[in-house]
Amino acid sequence: MKLYSLDHSPYATRVRMQIIKKELDIAVVPPPAPLATPQFMARFPMGKIPVLELDDGSQLPDSWVIMEYLEDVVPAISLRPEGARANAHMQLLARYADTYLGPGALFPLFSRVRAPGGTKDAGEALAALDDELGRLQRLLDMLPDFHQRRLHLGDIALAPCLDYVLLLAPMFGRDKPLGEYPLVGAWWDWVIADDAVAAGSAQMRKAVKGFFGS
């Protein structure tokens, strides 16, 4: 199998974290053509990365689909908890990352960084960030104590998105974005202590700094 990936992508990073954690023999390579070009779209109809290319040449796009597939075909070192409720809790963290944190906070910050003068007068984007971090604080408070369980796919799905927020927020003058959200901060300290998460984070952070020229 082969994973088409870009190091600065939080969605590709979550799959790379899973590959590291599960010790999978999967080649990680950049796409053969730049994103959004006709050549890329012809090769990858969904138009996004990551894409997992299977041994028969077929493709699986979408990071969460890829992660679920890898859990099914390589059950050793399982990153799924046991039981329906625990699995639902796992799904909640992944859904929060993709339905709330990404579109609600990460994407607006990212687009402002890329726009001329976008880091100025960013009160609306920072307010949206606070809304989403408050939502995550409440979600973590509702769920069972993460200290009492193993790392799972939901944690890995969420970690790069939150990591990206932590990288972008200081560009808008928010040096300690988790300061008012102690449970989120505790979860972050817990998840980044995992070697696979830390390795993926270091790779992504280096690429993001290069991407923004910092």
PyMOL commands that set and color helices and strands:
alter all, ss='L'
color gray80, all
select helices_A, chain A and resi 10-22+38-43+63-73+84-114+123-142+146-148+153-172+182-192+195-211
alter helices_A, ss='H'
color red, helices_A
select strands_A, chain A and resi 2-4+27-29+51-53+59-61
alter strands_A, ss='S'
color yellow, strands_A
deselect
rebuild
show_as cartoon
